[in-house]
Amino acid sequence: MTVQSVSLVIAGSGGAGVVTAGSLLLEAAAKAGWYALMSRSSGPQIRGGEAAAMLRFATEPIMSHDDSFHLLMAIDWENIGRFSAEIPLVEASLIVGDPTHGPAPVALLSGKPREAALAMTDIAGRIENGRPNMVALGAIAAMIGLPAEAMQAVVEQHLKRKGQAAIDASMAAFHAGIAAAADLPAIPKLPAVGATSGPRWSITGNEATGLGVIRGGVRFVAAYPITPATEVLEWLAPSLAKVGGVLVQAEDELASINQIIGASYGGVPAMTATSGPGLSLMIESLGLAVAAEVPLVVVDVMRVGPSTGIATKSEQSDLNIAVYGLHGDAPHIVVAANSVADCLFTTQWAVHLAEAMQTPTLVLTDQAMGQARAIVPRPAELAFIGQRLVATAAPAAIEGERYKRYAVTASGVSPMAIPGTAGLTHTADGLEHNEFGTPSSQASDHQAQMDKRSRKLTQFNYGDHWADIEDAEVGAGDTAIITWGSSTGPAREALRRFSDAGGKARLISVRLIAPVQPEKMAAALKGITRAVVVEQSHSGQFYRMLRAFYDLPKDTRSLHQAGPLAFGPNRILEQLNAWSS
């Protein structure tokens, strides 16, 4: 069934309160029983300056923005051209601007949207301590059907520390905006929603990531701030302390990766969060963790690259470095979240995998998920917590026998001793070694240890978590969308629209990127004769990886594009329809 939704953008300069206004709308929508998604865009300055809050409201869960926006509410026009391409407007769209700041920039008018004026500055100026962003919120609420009492509750909660006068001023501006909206052209409204079915969360992908690692058992975090991963660390700093954990701000990415290796070697599950440039610096030490078989989690909130790239925008282009970036043959795990809510599950699972197999696990999210805020159904409580195989006592008192830290076992996993445990002294470094950990240059030792490191990953039972597989209906067609990460949201919506029109297709969103799962993929593709691979990268990295390791249908096409522009559902739907025509 097609999602009933309304999409809008609030734009303005630094200090205009654009993101704050969007956040208030999001919370009010939740109180009204709606679901919502908010992402944000800004210029290259990272903090401050022009910004846009992009919101979509619906009566059922959503994981993607629509192909265009119904409304652009511009508090002012400062540098909005920097992200005008991210705000697709069509003839049915409406631009509302403040005449105090002049006409809409030409860059926004290519889709021939309607235009209207709202004197936000003048209206706010007639109210003591009135703010234009609250006038804008009132107009938006009236235009989309958001109950005023929902916004009243949110404003009271947010401003209670500032006193009743601040609350009264904000609500006066809000109601003035509602009154002014009567003179504005109409856009779609959402229906009132009754009692909600179960509790809902307002959460960002970065917050969900932090919660996931805590639930997984992580109790030590070391990291260096970097956009767009910093909010993971900001959320974790107080939250870790509540469960007895510690977060250290390291002097750089090199220090942070080595600190978590040390903490994990000492017996404390550990993680760090970074973005592409930081991951590049961590690669050598990740190889050390592979060789020494030290479990840890590295979260990469991807942004546009290469190098510094565009720090405030999203792209899925760190796939290659995550999978192939370590020198030598270095078996490790790479997983990817596919929605804001899934950041919680995937990071918790990542801790479990790292600890169970004593190996580094990389988690790929991106700016689009990490910094987006969504109203979602409360995620399920998951039982699994990382448990490593720990050696607690010395070997039996047999003459000449001593502890084999890297014993060649059938599972590939060897008991890991905590430093200081009597009788379990061993060496753990980056040199190749024998079963005892003694450095060795023997080909037989290298072969045995490489086999062991690989075996523990390939033999592990990942269950159904390796991918989300969804059919438009049972036994759906011979067509599949194969995707990963944040491209899953628009792919899901495209599939829903395709199904509404009578089409049949299957969605395969891969969560376990490495090690590859050829048998599971073959089962997922059973009956499929054509597929489209959807990803946000310039070179089609995911498509090329799938081609290298999986037996895909002969008619498999790559649908890829670079960031920062994300896929709209209709771009994917066009490919499905082309096959059906």
N, C-alpha and C positions, 0 to 999 in steps of 0.2 A: 504494500500500500504506500502511495506517495506520501512523503513527509509534508505535513501542513506547517509552513514556517514563514517567518519574515526576517529579512536580513538588512542590516544597516551599518553605517560607519559614522563615528564621531571623530572629527578632525580639528586640529588647532595647534597653536604654537606652545612652546614651553611655558608653563604657568597657567595655561587655559584649563587645566584639570580634565583633560580628555580621558586619560586612562582611569582616573578616579571616577569620572562619570560613567564610564563603561562598566566598571566594577560594581557600582551601586545598582545599575540597571540589571546586571547579572544576578545579584543577590535578591533584588525585588522580584525578578522573574521566577526564581526558585520558590519564593514565598507564595507566588501566585499559582504554583503548581506546574509551571512550564519547565522544559529543559532548555539549556542554553550552551553556547560555545562562544568564547571571546579570544581572539588573538590580537596582537598589536604589531604595528609597524612604526619604525622611526628612521630617521636619517642616520648617517654614519657616526654621529657623535656619541652613541651608546647611551649616554644619560643626558636628560634635558633636551631642549629644542623641540621641533615639530614632531607630532605623533598622530597616529590614527588608531582608534580602537574599533575593531571589526567584530560585529556581533551577529549571531543568528539565534533566533528563538523558535521553539517548536513545542508541539504538544506531546512529542515522544522523543526518545533519546536520539541524539545526532552526534556525528563524529567528523563532520566536514562542513566547510562553508559551501554556499550555493555558487552557481556560475556567475551571478551578478547580484547587485545590491538594490533593494527597493528604495533606500533612503541614504543620502549623504547629508549629515547635519554638520556644517562647518562653522565652528565658533569664530574662526578667522581663516585666512588663506595662506598663512606664512609657510613657504617652501613645500606646499602640498604636492607640487609637481614631482618631488623626489620619490613619491610612492603612488602617483596617479595610476600607473599601470597595474597596481595591486588592487585597485578599486574599480572593477568593471561595471560600467553603467550602460543601460539600454534605454530605449524610448519610454518604457514604462517606469523607469527610475525617476526619482525626484531629488534635486539638489536644493537644500535650504541653506541660505547664507545670510550673514548679518550685513545689511547695506552699509553700515559704518565702515566696513573693510573693503568695499568695492565689489565688482562683479566676479563671478567664478572664473578661474583660469581656463584658458582655451583647452588645455590638455585634458580637462575633465569632460569636455563637451562633444567628443568625437562620436559617442553613441547616441547623441541627440536627446539627452534626458530633459525632463521638465525642470523648470526653475521656479523658485519662490523665495520671498524675503521674510526674515523674522528678525526684528530689531532687538536682539538679545541684550546688547550693551545698554540700549536706552531703557528697556524694561527693567533690567537689573539695577540701573542707576536710580530708578524711582523707589527702590526698596532699600532701606537701611541695611548695609552689609550684604546686599544681594549680589549674586554671582551669575554671570552669563551661562555657565555650564549647568546650573540648576534650572534656569529658564529653558535651556535646551532639553534637559531631562523631562521637564513637564510636558513640552510639546511632543517629544518622542512617545512618552507614556500614553498620551491621548491618542496619538496616531496609530499605535500598534495594539491598543486595547489593554494596556497594563493597568491594573487597579491602583488608584492613588494610595489606598491604605497600605498596600505592599511597600511602596516607596517610603511612606511615612515611617513604617516600622524599621526599615533599613537606615534611614537618615537618623532617627532617634538613637539607634544602636551605635552608629559611627561617630556621632557628634556629642554623645552624652558627657564626655569629659570636658567639652568646651562650653557646656551650659545650655540652658533653655533658650537664651537669646540667639545663639548660633543655630539651634534647631529651628526656631521660629523664622529666622531670616531665610534659611534654606528652603523651608516649606512654602514660605510666601512667594519666593522666586519660582518654585516648582509649580504652584497653582497658577501663577501668572502665565507661565508657559503653557499650561493646559488651556487656559482661556484663549491665548493667542493662536493655538493650534486650530481653532474653529475656522480660521480664515485661510488655512493651508490646504492644498490639494490632498486628496486621499491616497493612502497606500494600503496594502492588505493589513487586516487586523486578525489577531488570533482569538479564538473563542475562550471564554472563561472555562477554567478547569476546576472540577470538584476536588474531593479528597484525593490526595496523592497515594499511589500504591507503594508503600514502603519508604524508608528514609532515603534522603538524597545527600550527596556531598557536593560542595563547591571546592574544587581542587585543581591545581595546575599539574602539568606533567612533571615538573621539577620537584614539586612537593610530594607527588605520588612516588617518585623515584627515591626520595629520602625515606619515606615511610616503608617502602619495600625493602631497603637494605637493613633497616632497623628490625623489621619483622623477620628478616632472614637470619638475624643474629649478629650483624656487624656491630662492633663496639669501639672501633678506632677508625677515625678518618683523618687523613692528612691531605691537604689540597692547597692550590694556589688559585686565587680568583681569576676567572676568565669568562667573558660573555660567549654563549648564553647559559653557562653552567653554574654561575655564581649563586643563583637562588637555591640550588640543591644544597649548597654549603650553608647558606643563610638559614634555611629551614632546619638543617641538621644540627647546627651549633647548640641551640637550646634543647632540641628534642633528644639528642644523644645523651645529654646530661641527665635527663629525667629517667633514663634506664641504666645509668651508671657508666655511660660511654664517654669518650673524649674526642674532640675535634681540634686539630692543630692546623693553623695557617702556616704553611711552609714558605720558605723564601722563594721557591720556584718549583716548577714541575718535576725537575730532577730530584729535588729533596723529597717531594711528596710521594713519588712512587717508591723511593728507597725506604722511606719511613714506614709505609704500609707493608713492604716486604719484611722489614724487621719486626713489626708488630705481629704479623701473621706467623712468622717463624717462631716468635715467642708464645704463640698459642691463642692470640686474640684475632678473631675474624676482622678483616680490614678492607677498606675501599678508598678510592679517590674519584673525583669527578673533574672532567676537563672538557675541552673542545679540541678541534683538529690540530691547531698549532701545539697545544700541550701534549697531545697524544704522540706527536712526532718526537718530542723530547723524551718520552717515556719508553720508546721502543727497545733500547738496549737493555734497560732494567727489566722489561717484560721478558726478554730472553733469559735473563738470570733466573726469574721466577719459574720459567718453564724447566730449565735445567735442574734447579734445586728443588723442584716440585713443591713450591710454596703457594698455597691458595690465596687469591685476592680478587677483588672486583674493581674494574676501571669503567666508569660511565663516561661515554663520549657524547655530549650534547652537540651534535653536528651543526656547523654553520657553513656559509658559502666560502669555498677556498678557490685556489690554493693560497698558501702563505696566510697573511692576515685576512685576505679576501674581503668579505662583507660581514663584519662581526654580528650585526643585528638581524641578519636574514638567514633563511633556512635552505638546506640542500642535503641530499643523501649521498654525498660524494666521498665520505670517509670509508666506504665499504672496502675498497681495495687495500688500504693501509691496515684496516682492522684484521682482514683475513690473511693478507700476504706480507705485511710490513716487517715482520720479525726476520732477522737474518738466520740462515741455516734452516733446517727442518725443525720447526718449533710448534708441535701440536698444542693448540689452545682452543678455547671455546669463544664463539661470538654469537650473541643473541641480540634480538632487536624487538623493542616494544612497538605496537602498532596503533596505539591510541593513548589519550591522556590517562584514562583509567588503567590501561594495560601496563603503563610504566610501573605501577605498583606490583602487579603479578610478575612481570618479567624480571625486575631487579631482585625480588625475593627469590625467584627461581634461580637467578644467576648466583646468588650467595650459596644456595643449596648445591648447585653444580660445582662451583669452585671448591667448596669444602669437601664434598664427597669424592671428588677426583683429584684433589690437591693440585690444582692448575689455575693459571690466570684465566679469568673470564671477562670478556669485554662486552659491555652493554651499549648498544647504539640507540640513542633517541635523537631528537633534533630540535632546533629552535621552534619550529612550528608546533610541536607537542610540548616541549619543555616550558615555554613561556605562555602557552595557551591556558586559559581557565575554562573549565566546563562544569556544568551541573549534570551529575551522573547518578545513576542508582548506586547505592552503597555497595562497594565491592565485597565479594565473599571473603570470609576469614579463611586463610589457608594454613594448613597444619605443618607443612614442611619447613624445617629450620636446618641450616647447614650443619652437618655432622661429619667431622673428619675422623679417620681411623687413627687413633692415638695409641702409641706404645707406652705402656705404664710401668713395665717391669723388664729387667734385663733378661736375656736368653737363659735357658736352663743351664745349670752349672756343668757344662760339658767342656772338657779340656780343649782349649783352642777356639771355642765358639764365641763369637761376639756379635754385637748388634749390627744387622744389615738394614740400614736406613732405606736403601734402594733395592731391596730384595725383589727378584724377578718372580712375580706372582701371576696366577692365572687371570686375575682381574686387572692386573697392571697397577693396582693401588697397594702401597706398602705402608706399614704402620709408621706414623710420624711422631717422633719423640719431642717432648717439650724440653728446651735447653735446661740443663741442670739436673735432669732426672738421672739418678745413679745408675751407672752401667750402660747408659745409652748415648755416650758421647759419639759424635760423628761430625764429619765435615760437610758443609753445604755451601757450595760456591758455583761459579759458572763454568768451571772446568768439567770436561767429561770425566766420568768416574766409574768405578765398579760398584758392586752391590753394597759395599761398606761405606761408600762415599769417598774413597781414596782416589785421587786424580789418576787417570789412566789414559794412555794413548793407544791402547790395544784396539784393533778393529772389532774384535769379538765383544769387548765391553761396550763400545759405541753402538754396535748393532743391537745388542741385548737391551740397552737402555732406551734406544730409539723405539724399538718394538714395544717396550713396556709403556712409554709415554703415549704412543699412538693407540695401543690396545685399550688402555683405560677409557679413552674417549670414544672409540668406535664400538666397544662392547657395552657401554652404558645404556640402560633402558630409559630413553627420554619420554616414553609414553606418547600421548596425543598432544603434548605441549609443543611439539616441534613446529606446528603450524595451526592456524585457524582455517578450517575448511568449511565453506558454507555454500549450499545450493540454493538457487532461487526457489526450488521445490524438490521434493524427493525424485531422484533419477533425472536430474536436470541436464538435458541437452548434451551436445558434443563440444561445447565452447567453454573455455576457462579464462579467467583473469588471474594471473600470477603476479603478486606484488609483495611489498614488505614495508615496514615502518609507517610513516605518516601518509604514504600514498594509499594505504588501506582504506582510510575514511572515504575519500571520493570514489574509490573503487566499489566500496559497499553501496554507496548511494547510487552509482551508475547501475549496479546490478539490480537494485530495487526498482529503478525506473524501467529497466529492461524487462523485468518480470511483470510490472504493471501493464506493459504493452503486449504481454503474451509471450515474451521471449524466455528462453531457458539457458542458463549458464551457471558456472561454478566459480567460486572465489577460493583461491589458495593464498593465504597470507603467511609467508614463511617467518617464523619466530627464531628458529635455530638456524643461523646462517652457516656456522661451522661447529663441529664437523658435519659434512653433508649427509643426507639421508636418502640415498637412491631408491631403496626398496619402498620406503614410505611415500616418496614422491610418485613412484610408479603406481602405487595403489590409489593415490589421490587423483592421478590423471587417467585412471581406467575409464575407457569410453570416450575420452576427449580426443578430438582430431584436429583442433585448432586452438591456439592460445595467444593472448596478448600479455606481454610483460610490461608492467607499469612502474616507473620509478622517476625520481627527481634527480637525475645526474646528466651531465652534458654528454658523456661518452657511453652511456648505457652499461654501467659497471655490473649491475645485477644480472642483466640479460646475458652478458658475456660469461659471467660466472655460472649461471644455470646451464648455458650451452656446453661449458667445459665439463660439468660433473653429472648432468642429468640427461636422460633420454627424453627429450621434449617432442611434442608432435611436430611433424614435418612442417606444417603451416603455423609457425610460431613467429609473432611479430613483436618488435620492440617499440614501445611508446614511451619515450623519455624526453625530458627537457631539463635544462639547468635551472637552478634557483635564481632569484628568489621567488619567481612566479610559481605558484602551486597549481596542481591540476584541478580543474573543475570537473564535476561528475559528467557533464555533457561531452567533454572531450573524449572520455573513455567510452561513453554511450555511443558516440558516433562510430567508433570502431566496431562495436558489437552490432550496431544496426547495418553497417556496411556488409558484414558477413551474412546478415539475415535477408538482405534485399535481393 
